[in-house]
Amino acid sequence: MAPVTMPFAGISRLFQQVHLPQMLRSLSGVSPQDLGLALKRIALKRRPKGIPPVNSDFYDIRDLLSADERATLTTIRSYMEERVRPVIGDYWERGEFPHELVPSFAHLIKETWGRQPYAIDNLGPVLAGMAFMELARVDPSIYTFFGVHWGLAMGSIAMFGSAEQRAQWLPKMERFELLGSWSLTEPDVGSATAAGLTTTARREGDSWVLNGAKKWSGNAPFADLNVVWARDLGDNQVKGFLVERGTPGYVVEKLEGKIALRVVQNANITLTNCRVPEANRLQNAGSFRDVARQLGLARGAVAWAMTGTAMGAYEHALTYANHRIQFGQPIAGFQLVQSSLVQMLGNITAMQTLCLRMSQLHARDGKISQERASLAKAFCGEKMRETVALARNVLGGNGILLEYNVARFFADAEALYSYEGTHEMNTLIVGRAITGIGAFL
Ligand SMILES: Cc1cc2nc3c(=O)[nH]c(=O)nc-3n(C[C@H](O)[C@H](O)[C@H](O)COP(=O)(O)OP(=O)(O)OC[C@H]3O[C@@H](n4cnc5c(N)ncnc54)[C@H](O)[C@@H]3O)c2cc1C
């Protein structure tokens, strides 16, 4: 093919703009040969008639769901787009939680998850995973709020509570009348929680006395109930305690100065001779193994949320690229920009299909494999980080402005990358599984 000459390139841009007077002026200086080429190009209809719909489900994973299940996801997506998206940037900037949304969010969860009591697992692993993805696709903070309350706090009571404890706490928590938090991490013990928590529990008659400190606990500044993990001085095993807000010796301070998930309220907590009744000890949690089992579930959920985070950033970047004009044409028409967009979509598709299979296996086996959840968390973490960075770059300077949405995903991704086990911890879990050698120490 003959090399493209400058006049032809000029005409090509004019066709993108469809600005007739300008086009005619340019045509007057164009050679007949270039004009012929240009007309041929029009005849080939290379310019798309319209902008294709933005779709981050390129391999149609939603099609694996039933019509009812798809409707559930649509309900969640509509709520997130209509109620959360318009307001969340302002809350993010102020570092505040949107309490005004809790009643409508509770209604959404009742409509989707919670048609039966003890609704925590109602959706099954695949649909639940996709629902987490939908939440994070609009806002990773709302996903995190829900993940801590529903997955970690309610999850602990559902998995390790006695029948009485489940009956006492879960119905109110399902209705979001009581909000939950979950405290494992300590100021000096993060990745190494399995090697030994320093927060202690001492049995005294019918109660337990807790001493120590916790860091990061999500929702804790406003939660009614916190699941606190502590080492029993009697048998050295890790046990879970339901600490109610207002308990003497339980002091919660909001953690300030975050540059990610600013909507999520995290806390530093001190426990000083904090006394809780034996009735508030999770009756069926006997060791750190139980916590690890719960962490496996949470990591699988975060892998889906990472996928949603990447989808949200990609969709905003693609929409932006289709409308941002530079050099007389949408930047989506530049090869380098398309390369970034395709890399993002490839990442997202890999994340979606990996998470999907993880959840299918979870459904098949009736439990999640910790190693598979860790691989998903580690892999999706890397791909999410790469995707949000590419998205932020597609927006140029606007990529760091909250108003354009991508900046929020870009920043929030950093928190998802670290919580529920850092990238290194999840890598080491898989490394141990495939080599038989633990490399943590
Ligand atoms: C936004 C946010 C919300 C959170 N919410 C909660 C919550 O609700 N409840 C809760 O209990 N916790 C929560 N966490 C805590 C979170 O789980 C921890 O941050 C995480 O486990 C890592 O611990 P750390 O921050 O103390 O890092 P550290 O353990 O100090 O690790 C620092 C670095 O060293 C690396 N490292 C550590 N050990 C090794 C090793 N053996 N080999 C190689 N590398 C290693 C880590 O991978 C990391 O890169 C939250 C954290 C964040 C950021």
The ligand as a Tripos MOL2 file, in Angstrom:
@<TRIPOS>MOLECULE
LIG
   53    58     1     0     0
SMALL
NO_CHARGES

@<TRIPOS>ATOM
      1 C1         -7.8840   -0.0280   54.2860 C.3       1 LIG1
      2 C2         -7.5670   -1.1600   55.1670 C.ar      1 LIG1
      3 C3         -8.5810   -1.8150   55.8480 C.ar      1 LIG1
      4 C4         -8.2990   -2.8420   56.7260 C.ar      1 LIG1
      5 N1         -9.3150   -3.4100   57.4490 N.ar      1 LIG1
      6 C5         -9.0220   -4.3040   58.4000 C.ar      1 LIG1
      7 C6        -10.0480   -4.8210   59.2600 C.ar      1 LIG1
      8 O1        -11.2300   -4.4800   59.1150 O.2       1 LIG1
      9 N2         -9.7040   -5.6670   60.2490 N.ar      1 LIG1
     10 C7         -8.4280   -6.0910   60.4330 C.ar      1 LIG1
     11 O2         -8.1880   -6.8850   61.3370 O.2       1 LIG1
     12 N3         -7.4330   -5.6470   59.6240 N.ar      1 LIG1
     13 C8         -7.6910   -4.7630   58.6230 C.ar      1 LIG1
     14 N4         -6.6900   -4.2850   57.8130 N.ar      1 LIG1
     15 C9         -5.3060   -4.6960   58.0580 C.3       1 LIG1
     16 C10        -4.6880   -5.5280   56.9450 C.3       1 LIG1
     17 O3         -5.2030   -6.8120   56.9350 O.3       1 LIG1
     18 C11        -3.1700   -5.4530   57.1170 C.3       1 LIG1
     19 O4         -2.7760   -4.1530   56.7220 O.3       1 LIG1
     20 C12        -2.4210   -6.4990   56.3300 C.3       1 LIG1
     21 O5         -2.6720   -7.7800   56.8450 O.3       1 LIG1
     22 C13        -0.9120   -6.2490   56.3510 C.3       1 LIG1
     23 O6         -0.4260   -6.0370   57.6330 O.3       1 LIG1
     24 P1          0.4690   -4.7460   57.9280 P.3       1 LIG1
     25 O7         -0.1990   -3.5720   57.3350 O.co2     1 LIG1
     26 O8          0.7350   -4.7190   59.3800 O.co2     1 LIG1
     27 O9          1.8010   -4.9780   57.1080 O.3       1 LIG1
     28 P2          3.1200   -5.7910   57.5650 P.3       1 LIG1
     29 O10         2.7220   -7.1460   58.0240 O.co2     1 LIG1
     30 O11         3.9350   -4.9600   58.4840 O.co2     1 LIG1
     31 O12         3.8830   -5.9460   56.1730 O.3       1 LIG1
     32 C14         4.6490   -4.9090   55.6050 C.3       1 LIG1
     33 C15         5.2600   -5.4440   54.3040 C.3       1 LIG1
     34 O13         6.1360   -6.5640   54.6060 O.3       1 LIG1
     35 C16         5.7700   -7.6850   53.8410 C.3       1 LIG1
     36 N5          6.0220   -8.9030   54.5980 N.ar      1 LIG1
     37 C17         5.6690   -9.1920   55.8710 C.ar      1 LIG1
     38 N6          6.0740  -10.4340   56.1980 N.ar      1 LIG1
     39 C18         6.7000  -10.9490   55.1010 C.ar      1 LIG1
     40 C19         7.3190  -12.2050   54.7920 C.ar      1 LIG1
     41 N7          7.3660  -13.2070   55.6790 N.pl3     1 LIG1
     42 N8          7.8180  -12.3730   53.5540 N.ar      1 LIG1
     43 C20         7.7430  -11.3930   52.6330 C.ar      1 LIG1
     44 N9          7.1720  -10.2070   52.8580 N.ar      1 LIG1
     45 C21         6.6490   -9.9830   54.0720 C.ar      1 LIG1
     46 C22         4.2730   -7.4840   53.5760 C.3       1 LIG1
     47 O14         3.8200   -8.2600   52.4750 O.3       1 LIG1
     48 C23         4.2210   -5.9910   53.3410 C.3       1 LIG1
     49 O15         4.5700   -5.6970   52.0240 O.3       1 LIG1
     50 C24        -6.9550   -3.2690   56.8990 C.ar      1 LIG1
     51 C25        -5.9510   -2.6460   56.1790 C.ar      1 LIG1
     52 C26        -6.2270   -1.6210   55.3240 C.ar      1 LIG1
     53 C27        -5.1000   -0.9560   54.5840 C.3       1 LIG1
@<TRIPOS>BOND
     1     1     2 1
     2     2     3 ar
     3     2    52 ar
     4     3     4 ar
     5     4     5 ar
     6     4    50 ar
     7     5     6 ar
     8     6     7 ar
     9     6    13 1
    10     7     8 2
    11     7     9 ar
    12     9    10 ar
    13    10    11 2
    14    10    12 ar
    15    12    13 ar
    16    13    14 ar
    17    14    15 1
    18    14    50 ar
    19    15    16 1
    20    16    17 1
    21    16    18 1
    22    18    19 1
    23    18    20 1
    24    20    21 1
    25    20    22 1
    26    22    23 1
    27    23    24 1
    28    24    25 2
    29    24    26 1
    30    24    27 1
    31    27    28 1
    32    28    29 2
    33    28    30 1
    34    28    31 1
    35    31    32 1
    36    32    33 1
    37    33    34 1
    38    33    48 1
    39    34    35 1
    40    35    36 1
    41    35    46 1
    42    36    37 ar
    43    36    45 ar
    44    37    38 ar
    45    38    39 ar
    46    39    40 ar
    47    39    45 ar
    48    40    41 1
    49    40    42 ar
    50    42    43 ar
    51    43    44 ar
    52    44    45 ar
    53    46    47 1
    54    46    48 1
    55    48    49 1
    56    50    51 ar
    57    51    52 ar
    58    52    53 1
@<TRIPOS>SUBSTRUCTURE
     1 LIG1         1 GROUP 0 **** ****
